[in-house]
Amino acid sequence: MASLFSRIFCCLLLTLPAGVWGAATADTAFFENRIRPLFVEHCQECHGDKKQKGNLRLDFKGGWESGGDSGPAVTPGKPADSLMWKAVSYTDRDLKMPPKKKLKPEQLADLNTWITGGAIDPRDTPPGAALPKAAAPKADGSFWSFQPPVARPVPAVKNTAWPANDIDRFILAKVEAAGLKSAPDADTATLARRLTFDLTGLPPREETLPAKSLDSPQALEAFVDSLLASPAFAERWASHWLDMTRFAESSGGGRSLPFKDAWRFRDYVLESLRENAPVNRMITEMVAGDLLPHQTAEDRRRHLTATGFLALGPTNYEEQDKGVLRMDIVDEQMDTLGKSFLGLTIGCARCHDHKFDPIPTRDYYAMAGILRSTRTLKNYTDNVAHWIDTPLPLDGEKETLLQAHEKEVAALQSQIAELKDQLRDAGGAELRRQKTIKSSDLPGIV
């Protein structure tokens, strides 16, 4: 019998809207992370709520849409036709913005991407304007998504012979209220095919089809349980988990680095679903696995592997301002935690009190402090930073042998470094006095 978690998880995912992770969400996130901060830093001092040079405002969508004295600032989808792009690219002698210093190449690239993608801008109202009552944030907990489930009375239906359970009665009540009739019940082969596609993503094989009718609740439950227990179910629904936790095998950013151990996190998710692991345990391991107690080396390996969730984000490890890099990593982690496990968007509160989800900036930085207290990067001064690699423990004698091997390797690496230093300095003073140098004058292998 499959666990209750498998049943609930299956039902929840089947009811997710198709566009939850769609392009609109990605475009809005791009604006909030890349474009809004650019406007705040470089544009709004002269084109904000207090000052509007050329009668142009850039602190809300309507400002650049109506434009200033020269007309609309942006033509969505067409950077070449946009006055804003003409100004920031410094192609016009008389129109250069910002006037003191041209934007960085990466900022220009972000702005071009934003305009080309349709100039998505969620700032529908000017700062300080009163929000419509329906859109006002409800930080007091009265918003619908924060309400606990409430049991509703089962509705009465006319066709009392059709429902097999109370869920059917809720469905049938809506069908009857719309003046519709239910379609005929699917035959056994059709129902089995639909269930197999829904739960495993694969067509049924002949040997997996039920041998008898699925008309009885017991037969239907047994067939569903067999699908939930199959490896294909875990494989199909692990892909949803990986999408939700933004799984990738490289970092993206300015210099994309391969996550050579990303497969371990993928396998962790797959094995957890196969073993019917409780969802609360999976979330705890992903967020704080390195802090959890463990009885065996296997437990410790699983806990450490789960924390790969925090490292797999799209990060530009080439960012030269390491303070910004650290906070960008924290921001991305919080954004993913909110969207994956809380049903909230958190990232907006990095710059201002959230206008829709009840998260003030104060709470954002309180949460950010928790993640900031964790050492995330191996190096904070190099040109390209790097995430921290943690050795996974082995069992018993294997762990002892591995530690001994690592000590030998470390000793050899230290000797190699010393020899390199000796070669680097050998004959240095004498060579510098020579006007010409032959290969035979140089130590080592040339």
Residue pairs with C-beta under 8 A, 6 or more apart in sequence:
1 225
2 224
2 225
2 228
2 229
2 276
3 276
5 276
5 277
5 278
5 279
6 228
6 233
6 273
6 276
7 228
9 237
9 279
10 199
10 228
10 237
13 237
13 240
14 198
19 25
21 243
21 244
24 120
27 117
27 118
27 120
28 120
28 122
29 335
29 347
30 110
30 113
30 114
30 117
30 120
31 114
31 120
31 121
31 122
32 122
32 347
32 348
32 351
33 331
33 347
34 110
34 114
35 110
35 111
35 114
35 121
36 123
36 351
37 351
38 103
38 107
38 110
38 111
39 58
39 59
40 351
42 98
42 103
42 107
43 58
43 97
43 98
44 58
44 59
45 51
46 52
46 53
47 53
47 54
47 56
47 57
47 58
47 59
47 63
47 68
48 57
48 58
48 59
48 127
49 57
49 59
49 126
49 127
49 128
52 68
53 68
54 68
54 69
54 70
55 68
55 69
56 63
56 64
56 67
56 68
56 69
56 73
57 63
57 64
57 68
57 126
58 64
58 73
59 123
59 126
59 127
60 121
60 123
60 124
60 125
60 126
60 127
61 121
61 122
61 123
61 124
62 124
62 126
63 73
63 126
64 72
64 73
64 74
64 84
64 119
64 121
65 72
65 74
66 72
67 73
67 83
70 83
71 83
72 83
73 82
73 83
73 84
74 82
74 83
74 84
74 85
74 115
74 119
75 81
75 82
75 115
76 115
76 118
76 119
77 115
77 116
77 117
77 118
77 119
78 115
79 85
79 112
79 115
79 116
82 115
83 95
84 97
84 111
84 115
85 111
85 112
85 115
86 92
86 95
87 95
87 96
87 97
88 97
88 98
88 102
88 103
88 108
88 111
89 108
90 96
90 102
96 102
103 111
106 254
114 120
125 131
131 137
131 355
135 355
135 356
137 353
137 354
137 355
137 356
137 357
137 358
138 358
139 358
139 359
139 360
140 358
141 358
143 358
145 343
146 358
154 166
154 169
154 170
155 169
155 170
155 173
156 173
157 163
157 169
157 172
157 173
157 176
158 176
159 172
159 176
159 182
162 168
162 172
162 182
163 169
163 172
164 217
165 217
172 182
175 181
175 182
185 191
186 194
188 210
188 212
188 213
188 214
188 215
189 209
191 214
191 220
192 204
192 209
192 210
192 214
192 223
193 203
193 204
195 223
195 224
195 227
196 202
196 203
196 204
196 208
196 227
197 203
199 224
199 227
199 228
199 232
199 233
199 236
200 227
200 230
200 232
200 233
200 235
200 236
201 232
201 235
201 236
202 232
202 236
208 226
210 219
210 223
212 219
213 219
214 220
214 223
227 233
231 274
233 273
234 270
234 273
234 274
235 270
237 273
238 266
238 269
238 270
238 273
241 269
241 273
242 266
242 269
244 339
244 340
245 269
245 286
245 309
245 312
245 336
245 340
246 312
246 313
246 314
246 336
247 262
247 265
247 266
247 312
248 259
248 262
248 312
248 314
249 258
249 259
249 262
249 263
250 256
250 257
250 258
250 259
251 257
251 258
251 259
251 313
251 314
251 315
251 316
251 317
252 314
252 315
252 316
253 314
253 315
253 316
253 317
253 318
253 319
254 316
254 317
254 318
254 319
255 316
255 317
255 318
255 384
257 317
257 384
257 386
259 311
259 312
261 308
261 389
262 308
262 312
264 305
264 308
265 305
265 306
265 308
265 309
265 312
267 305
268 302
268 305
268 306
268 308
269 282
272 282
282 306
283 341
284 292
285 292
285 302
285 303
285 306
285 307
286 306
286 307
286 309
286 310
287 307
287 309
287 310
287 337
288 307
289 302
289 303
289 304
289 305
289 306
289 307
290 303
290 304
290 307
290 390
292 303
294 300
294 303
296 395
297 393
297 394
297 395
297 396
297 399
298 395
300 392
300 393
301 392
301 393
304 390
304 392
305 392
309 336
310 333
310 371
310 376
311 376
311 387
311 388
313 329
313 332
313 333
313 336
314 332
315 325
315 328
315 329
315 332
315 387
316 325
316 328
317 325
317 384
317 385
317 386
317 387
318 383
318 384
318 385
319 325
319 328
319 385
320 383
322 377
322 380
322 381
322 385
325 377
325 385
326 372
326 376
326 377
326 380
327 368
327 372
329 376
329 377
330 368
330 371
330 372
330 376
331 347
331 350
331 368
333 371
334 346
334 347
334 364
334 367
334 368
334 371
335 345
335 346
335 347
337 346
338 344
338 345
338 346
338 347
338 357
339 345
344 357
344 359
345 354
345 356
345 357
346 354
346 357
346 359
346 364
346 367
348 354
348 355
348 356
348 357
348 359
349 359
349 360
349 361
349 363
349 364
350 361
350 364
351 361
352 361
353 359
353 360
353 361
354 360
375 388
376 387
376 388
377 385
377 386
377 387
377 388
378 385
378 386
378 387
378 388
378 389
379 385
379 386
391 402
391 406
393 399
394 402
423 443
423 444
426 443
426 444
427 441
427 442
427 443
431 437
431 441
431 442
434 441
439 446
